[in-house]
Amino acid sequence: MTLKHFPPAVWATAFATFVAFMGIGVVDPILPLIGRAMGATPSQVELLFTTYIAVMALAMLISGVLGTRLGGKHTMLLGLGMVVVFATASGLSPSIGVLALFRGGWGLGNAFFTSTALSIIVGLSTGGMGPAITLYEAALGLGIASGPLLGGVLGSMSWRDPFFGTASLMAIALLVTWRLVKEPARREQPRTARDIFRALGNRAVLTNSLIGLTYSYAFFTILAYSPLTLPHLAAITLGITYFFWGILVAVASVLVVNWLLRRMHPVTILTWNLPLLLVLFILAGLMPGQRLLYIIVITGFFCGISNALFTTLAMEVSPFSRSISSGAYNFLRWAGAALAPLISGLIGQRWGMTVPFYVAAAILLVGIVGLLTRGGVLTMALEQNGSDIVYEALGQG
């Protein structure tokens, strides 16, 4: 991967992606603070993630379609503008219910942006799909890492400040996108929502999306729920913890995956990676307190590998356009992510705060079984589509 493959429009989109994904994790270290300030139960606090992600999942049915009709740049600007508005409104919320509602609007804006950003980065990069996806994953991982740190620093003053800080950064990303981003030379043909379901009718697309759903449930059990198991820690401490977790996500998704793909088939990597992640979830359930802190951070390494591989497979196994492929995968992936915070909050509130880690491990096990029994479908699709990731690292595509 060389810098000359990425024109200014690609870097601008990557920066906006970085800021957008900061918004997902910015509430992580302030979840306990919000719960205490508003007298909310764990399940009520988790609504801040559930409404956000559930709206994102549903919006994936139309966001990719919207991108082919309005154009990628206009769809991104619409999404970024909505995030600025709803992030600001979140900071002004008088109750947990209103805050959850505004987080849903935030999720809608983020869906419009994220479904288009990957398509823009791939479409405008000149070095092939592999380096473009690597850049996207780097921006995503660093955004996820920086969000909790921003939330922890600003949250040490007030739980409202992280929302205002994120809104300000998103406004900058909006201006940068408006100024620098342009449409790819070849614009995709207009699509309909029916195309998303038609894509999910493809065996390889559906297989990857369903396995990705189980993984996303586990991922958001860590990102969205686990802070509630550490109520004794200050916001800044939680922010630093999830910052290091996110750094591992970024490093693994960009550097480690490239190294692994020079040596193993992508499906083989997932076959080893997901069981190791499952073991960590079982350990998280067994080791509350200080030791849980270390386990949470370590999961970032394996989450980074999975993030990069599932995103790459979503684009590579699909015979459909970039926007439709991304929309179909993200619809099911975010559906799994939306369930995790609410279910984990309810289970933790009733049966014990570490029990949700066992539930996540069980759901991840279903995905592993699916990968072992249906992984051949993914391999066949990669070969039929002439994918180069079967033999080469992402960065050498």
PEPE-V783074 format. One record per helix or strand. SS is the DSSP state (H for helix, E for strand). FROM is the first residue (numbers start at 1). TO is the last residue. If there is no record, write none. Layout:
ss=SS from=FROM to=TO
ss=SS from=FROM to=TO
//
This chain:
ss=H from=3 to=5
ss=H from=8 to=25
ss=H from=28 to=38
ss=H from=42 to=45
ss=H from=47 to=70
ss=H from=72 to=91
ss=H from=96 to=124
ss=H from=129 to=155
ss=H from=161 to=180
ss=H from=193 to=200
ss=H from=203 to=229
ss=H from=235 to=261
ss=H from=266 to=286
ss=H from=290 to=316
ss=H from=322 to=351
ss=H from=355 to=384
ss=H from=388 to=390
ss=H from=394 to=396
//
